Amino acid sequence: MSSLYPATASLPVPFQNLLDKKADIRAPGPWNLVDLLTWRWYRALILLGADTIALGGAWQLARHFNQFYSPIPDALVWWVWFDLPSLFWLATLMTLIVFAHNGLYSQVHRSHDYLRAGRLVSGVYLFSLVVSYFYDPMLNPPRSLFLTAWSASVVFVIVLRLLALTVLGSLERRYFKTSIFVIAPAAEIKSLSEVLIRRCHHYHLVGAALASVASTEHTFRTILESHARIVLVRDLPDINLASGLYWRLKRAGIVLHLLPSSREMLYRRGIPEVIAGIPTLRMDAPLIDGIDYRIKRVIDYLGTIVGLILLAPFFVLLAIVIYLDCPGPVFFRQERIGLHGRIFQVWKFRTMAVNAPQLQDTLEQHNEAADKVLFKIKADPRVTRIGKLLRRTSLDELPQLFNVLCGEMSLVGPRPLPLRDVAQFEQWHHIRHKALPGITGLWQVSGRSDLDSFDDAARLDLYYIDNWSLNLDLEILMETIKIVLLGKGAY
C-alpha cells in the first residue's frame, strides 16, 4: 500500500503545495511586536482603559455610599492596590477578559454593543456573587456595596464607552484612512472599486485580485504587502476558497467582508455591516488570535493523558481478547495522510486477519462505495469475530490516543484516511488536510458509513473547518459517545 506514495515528491501537485505550510489552518499566526503599534491596538487599549476607569469609578462611588453601612469583611480583602480592594481587581480582570472574548475590543463599532457590555457586566457580578457564596457563605460582601457597584458599573461602562467610541470614530474618519483590498470577478472589480472610492472618502483602495485566484499564495502575499485592514470579497467561486481565505486572513489580523452573493459557507459567522452603502457580512479578526485553538490543544493533551490512565486496564483486557480470538499482533498500524500531507502511522486495535492488507487487492472488485474513493464492504471476510464488535462500537479507534499524545492527531478533526483512499481524491478534497486530523469528526457523527459518497463526507469536513469552535468540538464529542453506545453507522 505504501507504494502509492513512496515519498513526499510522489504526491499530486496540489497536495504537495499543502506541505509548505506547517501549522493547522486554525492555529494563530506569528506574533509581531510591530503589531502593537497599529491603530487597532491603540483603539483597543483606549477602550480597555475606559472600561477600567469606569469600573474603578463605580467601585469608588459604591465604597463612598457603603461607608455609612457595613465595610467589606477583612476575610475578603486579600490585598489593596491604588486604594481599591482585591475584590475589585478580580472582578475587573474577569470583566475585561469577558469583554475581550465577546469582541468588545474589536475594530468594528456596533450600536448594540453598549447594551451587550451592560449585560456582560451584570453576568460577571452575578457569577462573582455565586463564587463568593461557595467560598464562604458567611462572608458575602455587603448588599449595599454589591448593588451600588453593580448598577454604577453598568451605567459608567456604557457612558464611557459611548464617549470613547464617539471620539475614536471621529479621529478615524478625520485622520485615518481604512485600507481595503477587493476580490471579485473580473467584470465587477472596477464597478465595486468605483463605488468604494465615490461613497466613502475615509476608505483607501490598496489593491484588487480576481476571485478565481483568491486562495493562491500570490494573492495572499499581495494582500499582506498592501497592508490592507479589510478584504472585501464577492463571489468566491469554489468551496475551498472560503476555507482557506477566511482562516489565513484571520491569522493575519485582517478583517474579511463577504458580500451577500458570496459563498454561504461562512454566513453564520458574519456580522451584518454596511460599507459604502453595500450590505456585507463582516468576519472579524480578533485582537488576540488563537486562544481558542490553544485551549483545544490543551484539552487534547489533558484529555488524552486522563483517558489513557483510566482506560489502561480496559486496553489490557481488549488485548487479551483480541489475541485469544485471532493470534497475532494486538495493534494494527497503517500509514495515513495527516496535516498538510504528512504521512504517519495510525494506531488501532487489530480487527482483521493478520494478512488483511495483502487480501485487500483481491477484494477491490467487491467495494460497495459508490464513488470507489473509500473502501467499504459490509460483510468484509477479513474481519474477526471480536473485530466486528470493536468496529461496530468504534473501540478499535481508542489506541489513536497515542497519536494525539504524539501531536499527530486531535480528539476532534477530519479523519485521516489511508494512502489508497487519498490517491483517489479530487483536488478540492485535499483542503481537509489543512486541519489536524481527529479521532472523531463531523463526518463520523453524521452517518459515517451510511453516507452515499465521499463528496458528502468531504463537504462535512469543510463545514467543520469553516465553522470550527470549541463548542462544535464539544458537541461532536458528546454525539460520538452516543453513537459509540448505539453502534450506529459503522462496519
NORHULIN-V546145 format. One record per residue. RES is the residue in one small letter. PHI is phi in whole degrees, 0 to 359 (none if undefined). OMEGA is omega as a letter, one per 40 degrees, with the letter a starting at -180 (* if undefined). Layout:
RES,PHI,OMEGA ; RES,PHI,OMEGA
This chain:
m,none,a ; s,293,a ; s,293,i ; l,298,a ; y,227,a ; p,295,i ; a,205,a ; t,303,a ; a,297,a ; s,277,a ; l,294,i ; p,303,a ; v,305,i ; p,299,a ; f,284,i ; q,298,a ; n,297,a ; l,290,a ; l,289,a ; d,287,a ; k,254,a ; k,279,a ; a,264,i ; d,302,a ; i,300,a ; r,271,a ; a,291,a ; p,293,i ; g,282,i ; p,296,a ; w,274,a ; n,232,a ; l,299,a ; v,296,a ; d,299,a ; l,291,a ; l,265,a ; t,273,a ; w,298,a ; r,298,i ; w,283,i ; y,302,a ; r,299,a ; a,296,a ; l,293,i ; i,296,i ; l,296,i ; l,299,i ; g,295,i ; a,297,i ; d,294,i ; t,296,i ; i,297,i ; a,298,a ; l,293,i ; g,295,i ; g,297,i ; a,297,a ; w,291,i ; q,296,i ; l,297,a ; a,297,i ; r,293,i ; h,297,i ; f,288,a ; n,286,a ; q,296,i ; f,277,a ; y,244,a ; s,238,i ; p,283,i ; i,292,i ; p,303,a ; d,301,a ; a,294,i ; l,258,i ; v,250,a ; w,274,i ; w,201,i ; v,231,a ; w,226,a ; f,53,i ; d,64,i ; l,238,a ; p,287,a ; s,300,i ; l,302,i ; f,297,a ; w,294,i ; l,292,i ; a,295,i ; t,293,i ; l,300,i ; m,296,a ; t,296,a ; l,296,i ; i,295,i ; v,296,i ; f,300,a ; a,297,a ; h,295,a ; n,266,i ; g,77,a ; l,280,i ; y,247,i ; s,283,a ; q,282,a ; v,270,i ; h,247,a ; r,237,a ; s,299,a ; h,286,i ; d,294,i ; y,295,i ; l,293,i ; r,295,i ; a,300,i ; g,297,i ; r,294,i ; l,293,i ; v,299,i ; s,299,i ; g,298,i ; v,295,a ; y,295,i ; l,294,i ; f,296,a ; s,295,i ; l,295,i ; v,295,a ; v,298,a ; s,296,i ; y,294,a ; f,288,i ; y,295,i ; d,194,a ; p,303,a ; m,270,a ; l,238,i ; n,291,i ; p,299,i ; p,304,a ; r,299,a ; s,298,i ; l,294,a ; f,297,a ; l,293,i ; t,292,i ; a,296,i ; w,297,a ; s,295,i ; a,293,i ; s,297,i ; v,299,a ; v,293,a ; f,296,a ; v,296,a ; i,296,a ; v,293,a ; l,292,i ; r,295,i ; l,300,i ; l,293,a ; a,297,a ; l,290,i ; t,296,i ; v,294,a ; l,297,i ; g,298,i ; s,296,i ; l,296,a ; e,298,a ; r,291,a ; r,271,a ; y,245,a ; f,236,i ; k,258,i ; t,277,a ; s,278,a ; i,237,i ; f,247,a ; v,255,i ; i,236,a ; a,199,i ; p,300,a ; a,305,a ; a,289,a ; e,246,a ; i,300,a ; k,296,a ; s,296,i ; l,295,i ; s,296,a ; e,296,i ; v,297,i ; l,297,a ; i,291,a ; r,286,a ; r,269,a ; c,225,a ; h,284,a ; h,272,i ; y,260,a ; h,238,a ; l,283,a ; v,250,i ; g,170,i ; a,207,i ; a,210,i ; l,285,i ; a,299,a ; s,293,a ; v,242,a ; a,297,a ; s,265,a ; t,282,i ; e,297,a ; h,297,i ; t,296,a ; f,296,i ; r,296,i ; t,297,i ; i,298,i ; l,296,a ; e,292,i ; s,281,a ; h,59,i ; a,292,i ; r,264,a ; i,226,i ; v,245,a ; l,259,a ; v,238,i ; r,229,i ; d,58,i ; l,295,a ; p,278,a ; d,218,a ; i,297,a ; n,286,i ; l,293,i ; a,297,a ; s,298,a ; g,283,a ; l,294,a ; y,301,a ; w,290,i ; r,291,i ; l,292,i ; k,299,i ; r,295,a ; a,273,i ; g,76,a ; i,256,a ; v,278,i ; l,255,i ; h,244,i ; l,259,i ; l,285,a ; p,307,a ; s,276,a ; s,283,a ; r,306,a ; e,273,a ; m,301,a ; l,257,a ; y,300,a ; r,292,i ; r,277,a ; g,285,i ; i,247,a ; p,302,i ; e,205,a ; v,258,i ; i,240,i ; a,53,i ; g,78,a ; i,255,i ; p,290,i ; t,225,i ; l,246,a ; r,273,i ; m,253,a ; d,293,i ; a,256,a ; p,297,a ; l,297,i ; i,246,a ; d,268,i ; g,90,a ; i,297,a ; d,296,i ; y,291,i ; r,296,i ; i,298,i ; k,303,a ; r,290,i ; v,296,i ; i,299,i ; d,304,a ; y,288,a ; l,295,i ; g,298,i ; t,293,a ; i,298,i ; v,297,a ; g,298,a ; l,294,i ; i,294,a ; l,290,a ; l,268,a ; a,306,i ; p,298,i ; f,294,i ; f,300,a ; v,297,i ; l,298,i ; l,297,a ; a,300,a ; i,295,a ; v,297,a ; i,297,a ; y,292,a ; l,293,a ; d,287,a ; c,208,a ; p,307,a ; g,148,i ; p,302,i ; v,284,a ; f,260,i ; f,239,i ; r,245,a ; q,219,i ; e,288,i ; r,230,i ; i,264,a ; g,249,a ; l,301,i ; h,54,i ; g,84,i ; r,288,i ; i,269,i ; f,218,a ; q,266,i ; v,269,a ; w,259,i ; k,214,i ; f,287,a ; r,292,a ; t,243,a ; m,235,i ; a,299,a ; v,301,a ; n,266,a ; a,303,a ; p,301,a ; q,289,a ; l,276,a ; q,297,a ; d,302,a ; t,285,a ; l,258,a ; e,303,a ; q,292,i ; h,261,a ; n,302,a ; e,265,i ; a,291,a ; a,299,a ; d,262,i ; k,66,i ; v,291,i ; l,267,i ; f,251,a ; k,223,i ; i,223,a ; k,298,a ; a,254,a ; d,293,a ; p,292,a ; r,279,a ; v,285,i ; t,279,a ; r,296,i ; i,290,i ; g,297,i ; k,299,i ; l,293,a ; l,297,a ; r,288,i ; r,296,a ; t,263,a ; s,64,i ; l,292,i ; d,294,a ; e,275,a ; l,303,i ; p,299,i ; q,291,i ; l,301,i ; f,294,i ; n,296,i ; v,294,a ; l,296,i ; c,276,i ; g,82,a ; e,273,a ; m,218,i ; s,237,i ; l,294,a ; v,232,i ; g,169,i ; p,300,a ; r,292,i ; p,287,a ; l,249,i ; p,297,a ; l,299,i ; r,300,a ; d,288,a ; v,296,i ; a,296,a ; q,268,a ; f,296,i ; e,276,a ; q,301,a ; w,289,i ; h,295,a ; h,290,i ; i,298,i ; r,296,a ; h,277,i ; k,279,i ; a,244,i ; l,300,a ; p,294,a ; g,229,i ; i,293,i ; t,226,a ; g,198,a ; l,297,i ; w,300,a ; q,292,a ; v,263,a ; s,241,i ; g,128,i ; r,46,a ; s,291,a ; d,276,i ; l,293,a ; d,289,a ; s,217,i ; f,291,i ; d,304,i ; d,297,i ; a,294,a ; a,296,i ; r,295,i ; l,295,i ; d,296,i ; l,292,i ; y,299,i ; y,300,a ; i,297,a ; d,293,a ; n,250,a ; w,297,i ; s,202,i ; l,298,i ; n,295,i ; l,295,i ; d,300,a ; l,295,i ; e,299,a ; i,294,i ; l,297,i ; m,295,i ; e,293,i ; t,297,i ; i,301,a ; k,295,a ; i,292,i ; v,298,a ; l,294,a ; l,270,a ; g,62,a ; k,264,i ; g,82,i ; a,233,i ; y,202,*
